[in-house]
């Protein structure tokens, strides 16, 4: 998520739809596009070279299937099977120093006792590339900005020695330049959670000093079908509409926000 995307890329021709969805999502960020161009030269990694080739040859149809065979990704993603898009995106980012510098972040969970107002923290989780968010299945509708950043639950307070409600917030010790979050649509019994999640145009990440850092939504990845099979697409936010990138269809524009994002 960064500023408004001003160009649309030709879809990458490949049977494995999750590859194209990841590339479209990554390139929807103008921060990523600028970083790829700024780091052009002999020290570029294979991913940066490939992304730059896409940017410089937008009228071509690109075959991205070889990406899944790069180095440590070969064993996990080398087959023609559909893959978990979160796992593949993390592996892809791990291949690229430029993307890691833009995307990685550190978080710490802060808990405040609602009775005595004492504050406690979990250990810092460092070098994360994506934030996995739970969906509240008890709510009829949910906004993306509310999915992860705050919650409430009961726990024993070390200060007042009572089991009390605690307000819980996810605070960022290191703020990324580009932020990627996934909603967990798989329930404990393995079924898919079909509940709508409204994509927030703006999201704010809170640091340890309670300062808000603003992010603009650039794209939403979507999955149709069951957990072990289906079809991935990517919707690009054009501010006034959504450009739908679907390997099986021509590009089209929709005024409807995607509510089934992953």
Residue pairs with C-beta under 8 A, 6 or more apart in sequence:
1 29
1 178
1 179
1 180
1 203
1 215
1 216
1 217
1 218
2 29
2 30
2 31
2 32
2 177
2 178
2 215
2 216
2 218
3 30
3 31
3 216
4 30
4 216
4 237
4 238
4 239
5 28
5 29
5 30
5 218
5 219
5 236
5 237
5 238
6 30
7 58
8 236
8 243
8 245
8 251
9 23
9 24
9 27
9 54
9 55
9 58
9 245
10 58
10 59
10 60
10 61
10 62
11 20
11 24
11 61
11 245
11 246
11 247
11 251
12 19
12 20
12 23
12 24
12 54
12 61
12 62
12 63
12 64
12 247
13 61
13 62
13 63
13 247
14 20
14 63
14 64
14 65
14 247
15 65
15 80
16 64
16 65
16 68
16 80
16 82
16 83
17 82
17 231
17 232
17 233
17 247
17 248
18 82
18 83
18 85
18 88
18 232
19 64
19 65
19 67
19 68
19 88
20 64
20 232
20 234
20 245
20 247
21 85
21 221
21 232
21 233
21 234
21 245
22 85
22 88
22 89
22 92
22 221
23 51
23 54
23 64
24 219
24 234
24 236
24 245
25 89
25 180
25 218
25 219
25 221
25 234
26 32
26 51
26 89
26 92
26 99
27 33
27 51
27 54
27 55
28 218
28 219
28 234
28 236
28 237
29 178
29 218
31 102
31 177
31 178
32 51
32 99
32 102
32 178
33 51
33 55
35 98
35 99
35 101
35 102
36 48
36 51
36 52
36 55
36 98
37 52
37 55
39 48
39 98
40 48
40 52
44 52
45 95
45 96
45 97
45 98
46 70
46 95
47 67
47 70
47 92
47 95
47 96
47 99
48 96
48 98
50 64
50 67
53 62
54 62
67 73
67 92
68 74
68 77
68 78
68 83
68 88
69 77
69 78
70 95
71 95
72 91
72 94
73 88
73 91
73 92
73 95
76 83
76 87
76 91
77 83
77 88
77 91
82 228
82 229
82 230
85 182
85 221
85 223
85 232
85 262
86 130
86 132
86 182
86 262
89 129
89 130
89 180
90 129
90 130
92 99
93 99
93 100
93 103
93 104
93 129
94 100
94 129
100 127
100 129
101 177
102 176
102 177
102 178
103 129
103 176
103 177
103 178
103 179
103 180
104 127
104 128
104 129
104 174
104 176
105 128
105 131
105 172
105 174
105 175
105 176
105 179
105 205
106 124
106 125
106 126
106 127
106 128
106 172
106 173
106 174
107 124
107 125
107 128
107 131
107 170
107 171
107 172
107 173
108 121
108 122
108 123
108 124
108 125
108 171
108 173
108 208
109 121
109 122
109 168
109 169
109 170
109 171
110 119
110 120
110 121
110 168
110 169
110 171
110 208
111 119
111 120
111 121
111 122
111 155
111 166
111 167
111 168
112 118
112 119
112 166
112 167
112 168
112 169
113 119
113 120
113 157
113 159
113 160
113 164
113 166
114 164
114 165
114 166
114 167
115 157
115 160
115 162
115 164
115 165
116 157
116 159
116 160
116 164
118 157
118 158
118 159
118 160
120 158
124 173
126 174
129 180
130 180
130 181
130 182
131 148
131 170
131 179
131 180
131 181
131 182
132 181
132 182
132 183
132 184
133 147
133 148
133 181
133 182
133 183
133 184
134 147
134 148
134 183
134 184
135 142
135 147
135 183
135 184
135 185
135 193
135 195
135 197
136 142
136 147
137 187
137 193
137 195
141 196
141 198
142 195
142 196
142 197
142 198
143 197
143 198
143 200
144 181
144 183
144 197
144 198
144 199
144 200
144 203
144 217
144 261
145 200
145 202
145 203
145 204
147 181
147 183
147 197
148 170
148 181
149 169
149 170
149 204
149 205
149 206
150 167
150 168
150 169
150 170
151 168
152 165
152 166
152 167
152 168
153 165
153 166
153 168
154 163
154 164
154 165
154 166
155 163
155 164
155 166
156 162
156 163
156 164
157 163
157 164
157 166
169 206
170 206
171 206
171 207
171 208
172 205
172 206
172 207
172 208
172 213
173 207
173 208
175 205
175 207
175 213
179 203
179 205
179 215
181 203
182 262
183 197
183 261
183 262
184 193
185 192
185 193
185 194
185 223
185 262
186 192
186 193
186 227
187 193
190 227
192 226
192 227
194 260
196 259
196 260
197 259
197 260
197 261
198 257
198 259
199 217
199 220
199 237
199 257
199 258
199 259
199 261
200 217
201 216
201 217
201 237
202 214
202 215
202 216
202 217
203 214
203 215
203 217
204 212
204 213
204 214
204 215
205 212
205 213
205 215
206 212
206 213
207 213
216 237
217 237
218 236
218 237
219 234
219 235
219 236
219 237
220 234
220 235
220 237
220 242
220 258
220 261
221 232
221 233
221 234
221 261
221 262
222 232
222 233
222 234
222 235
222 258
222 260
222 261
222 262
223 230
223 231
223 232
223 260
223 262
224 230
224 231
224 233
224 260
225 231
231 248
233 244
233 245
233 246
233 247
234 244
234 245
235 242
235 243
235 244
235 245
235 254
235 258
235 261
236 242
236 243
236 244
236 245
238 253
240 255
241 253
241 254
241 255
242 253
242 254
242 255
242 256
242 257
242 258
243 251
243 252
243 253
244 251
244 252
244 253
244 254
245 251
246 252
